[in-house]
Protein backbone atom coordinates (compact mmCIF):
# COMPACT_ATOMS: atom_id res chain seq x y z
CA UNK A 1 0.00 0.00 0.00
CA UNK A 2 1.46 3.36 -1.00
CA UNK A 3 1.30 6.59 0.96
CA UNK A 4 -1.41 7.92 -1.38
CA UNK A 5 -3.67 4.96 -0.57
CA UNK A 6 -3.46 5.33 3.20
CA UNK A 7 -6.40 7.00 4.90
CA UNK A 8 -5.30 9.73 7.29
CA UNK A 9 -7.75 10.26 10.11
CA UNK A 10 -7.81 13.17 12.53
CA UNK A 11 -9.53 13.43 15.86
CA UNK A 12 -11.93 16.25 16.67
CA UNK A 13 -9.34 18.30 18.56
CA UNK A 14 -6.91 18.18 15.64
CA UNK A 15 -9.63 19.21 13.20
CA UNK A 16 -10.51 22.20 15.39
CA UNK A 17 -6.85 23.25 15.55
CA UNK A 18 -6.52 22.96 11.78
CA UNK A 19 -9.72 24.97 11.28
CA UNK A 20 -8.64 27.74 13.70
CA UNK A 21 -5.17 27.91 12.17
CA UNK A 22 -6.62 28.28 8.68
CA UNK A 23 -9.11 30.88 9.89
CA UNK A 24 -6.27 32.84 11.50
CA UNK A 25 -4.29 32.71 8.25
CA UNK A 26 -7.30 34.01 6.30
CA UNK A 27 -7.97 36.80 8.82
CA UNK A 28 -4.33 37.89 9.06
CA UNK A 29 -3.78 37.82 5.29
CA UNK A 30 -6.93 39.82 4.64
CA UNK A 31 -5.93 42.31 7.37
CA UNK A 32 -2.50 42.91 5.80
CA UNK A 33 -3.96 43.27 2.31
CA UNK A 34 -6.63 45.67 3.59
CA UNK A 35 -3.96 47.77 5.31
CA UNK A 36 -2.00 48.03 2.06
CA UNK A 37 -5.13 48.81 0.04
CA UNK A 38 -6.17 51.49 2.52
CA UNK A 39 -2.76 53.17 2.41
CA UNK A 40 -2.67 53.22 -1.38
CA UNK A 41 -6.30 54.29 -1.82
CA UNK A 42 -6.23 57.10 0.74
CA UNK A 43 -2.85 58.31 -0.47
CA UNK A 44 -4.68 59.13 -3.70
CA UNK A 45 -8.18 60.05 -2.48
CA UNK A 46 -9.27 62.18 0.48
CA UNK A 47 -12.32 60.72 2.27
CA UNK A 48 -13.90 64.13 2.87
CA UNK A 49 -13.50 65.06 -0.79
CA UNK A 50 -15.15 61.78 -1.77
CA UNK A 51 -18.12 62.62 0.48
CA UNK A 52 -18.46 66.02 -1.19
CA UNK A 53 -18.66 64.29 -4.56
CA UNK A 54 -21.24 61.74 -3.38
CA UNK A 55 -24.99 62.23 -3.26
CA UNK A 56 -25.23 61.19 0.41
CA UNK A 57 -25.90 63.86 2.97
CA UNK A 58 -23.83 62.30 5.75
CA UNK A 59 -21.27 64.12 7.87
CA UNK A 60 -18.20 61.95 8.32
CA UNK A 61 -14.86 63.04 9.71
CA UNK A 62 -11.61 62.07 8.01
CA UNK A 63 -10.86 59.46 10.68
CA UNK A 64 -14.30 57.89 10.26
CA UNK A 65 -13.79 57.85 6.49
CA UNK A 66 -10.47 56.06 6.89
CA UNK A 67 -12.09 53.59 9.27
CA UNK A 68 -15.02 52.86 6.96
CA UNK A 69 -12.63 52.45 4.05
CA UNK A 70 -10.41 50.05 5.99
CA UNK A 71 -13.38 47.96 7.13
CA UNK A 72 -14.68 47.83 3.55
CA UNK A 73 -11.28 46.74 2.23
CA UNK A 74 -10.92 44.19 5.05
CA UNK A 75 -14.32 42.60 4.35
CA UNK A 76 -13.61 42.51 0.62
CA UNK A 77 -10.17 40.98 1.19
CA UNK A 78 -11.59 38.49 3.72
CA UNK A 79 -14.12 37.22 1.19
CA UNK A 80 -11.40 36.87 -1.45
CA UNK A 81 -8.95 35.04 0.83
CA UNK A 82 -11.73 32.89 2.26
CA UNK A 83 -12.66 31.73 -1.24
CA UNK A 84 -9.00 31.01 -1.99
CA UNK A 85 -8.81 29.03 1.26
CA UNK A 86 -11.84 26.97 0.26
CA UNK A 87 -10.31 26.21 -3.13
CA UNK A 88 -7.02 25.19 -1.50
CA UNK A 89 -8.80 22.75 0.84
CA UNK A 90 -10.86 21.04 -1.84
CA UNK A 91 -9.65 17.54 -2.63
CA UNK A 92 -7.69 17.05 -5.79
CA UNK A 93 -9.29 15.07 -8.57
CA UNK A 94 -7.83 11.75 -9.60
CA UNK A 95 -6.63 13.25 -12.87
CA UNK A 96 -4.73 15.99 -11.07
CA UNK A 97 -3.08 13.73 -8.51
CA UNK A 98 0.58 13.09 -9.05
CA UNK A 99 1.52 9.53 -9.61
CA UNK A 100 5.00 8.32 -8.93
CA UNK A 101 6.56 6.17 -11.58
CA UNK A 102 6.80 2.56 -10.49
CA UNK A 103 10.29 1.51 -9.67
CA UNK A 104 11.51 -1.79 -11.01
CA UNK A 105 12.58 -4.09 -8.20
matplotlib code that plots the C-alpha trace (Angstrom):
import matplotlib.pyplot as plt

x = [0.0, 1.5, 1.3, -1.4, -3.7, -3.5, -6.4, -5.3, -7.7, -7.8, -9.5, -11.9, -9.3, -6.9, -9.6, -10.5, -6.9, -6.5, -9.7, -8.6, -5.2, -6.6, -9.1, -6.3, -4.3, -7.3, -8.0, -4.3, -3.8, -6.9, -5.9, -2.5, -4.0, -6.6, -4.0, -2.0, -5.1, -6.2, -2.8, -2.7, -6.3, -6.2, -2.9, -4.7, -8.2, -9.3, -12.3, -13.9, -13.5, -15.2, -18.1, -18.5, -18.7, -21.2, -25.0, -25.2, -25.9, -23.8, -21.3, -18.2, -14.9, -11.6, -10.9, -14.3, -13.8, -10.5, -12.1, -15.0, -12.6, -10.4, -13.4, -14.7, -11.3, -10.9, -14.3, -13.6, -10.2, -11.6, -14.1, -11.4, -8.9, -11.7, -12.7, -9.0, -8.8, -11.8, -10.3, -7.0, -8.8, -10.9, -9.7, -7.7, -9.3, -7.8, -6.6, -4.7, -3.1, 0.6, 1.5, 5.0, 6.6, 6.8, 10.3, 11.5, 12.6]
y = [0.0, 3.4, 6.6, 7.9, 5.0, 5.3, 7.0, 9.7, 10.3, 13.2, 13.4, 16.2, 18.3, 18.2, 19.2, 22.2, 23.2, 23.0, 25.0, 27.7, 27.9, 28.3, 30.9, 32.8, 32.7, 34.0, 36.8, 37.9, 37.8, 39.8, 42.3, 42.9, 43.3, 45.7, 47.8, 48.0, 48.8, 51.5, 53.2, 53.2, 54.3, 57.1, 58.3, 59.1, 60.0, 62.2, 60.7, 64.1, 65.1, 61.8, 62.6, 66.0, 64.3, 61.7, 62.2, 61.2, 63.9, 62.3, 64.1, 61.9, 63.0, 62.1, 59.5, 57.9, 57.9, 56.1, 53.6, 52.9, 52.4, 50.1, 48.0, 47.8, 46.7, 44.2, 42.6, 42.5, 41.0, 38.5, 37.2, 36.9, 35.0, 32.9, 31.7, 31.0, 29.0, 27.0, 26.2, 25.2, 22.7, 21.0, 17.5, 17.0, 15.1, 11.7, 13.2, 16.0, 13.7, 13.1, 9.5, 8.3, 6.2, 2.6, 1.5, -1.8, -4.1]
z = [0.0, -1.0, 1.0, -1.4, -0.6, 3.2, 4.9, 7.3, 10.1, 12.5, 15.9, 16.7, 18.6, 15.6, 13.2, 15.4, 15.6, 11.8, 11.3, 13.7, 12.2, 8.7, 9.9, 11.5, 8.3, 6.3, 8.8, 9.1, 5.3, 4.6, 7.4, 5.8, 2.3, 3.6, 5.3, 2.1, 0.0, 2.5, 2.4, -1.4, -1.8, 0.7, -0.5, -3.7, -2.5, 0.5, 2.3, 2.9, -0.8, -1.8, 0.5, -1.2, -4.6, -3.4, -3.3, 0.4, 3.0, 5.8, 7.9, 8.3, 9.7, 8.0, 10.7, 10.3, 6.5, 6.9, 9.3, 7.0, 4.0, 6.0, 7.1, 3.6, 2.2, 5.0, 4.3, 0.6, 1.2, 3.7, 1.2, -1.4, 0.8, 2.3, -1.2, -2.0, 1.3, 0.3, -3.1, -1.5, 0.8, -1.8, -2.6, -5.8, -8.6, -9.6, -12.9, -11.1, -8.5, -9.1, -9.6, -8.9, -11.6, -10.5, -9.7, -11.0, -8.2]

ax = plt.figure().add_subplot(projection="3d")
ax.plot(x, y, z, "-o")
ax.set_aspect("equal")
plt.show()
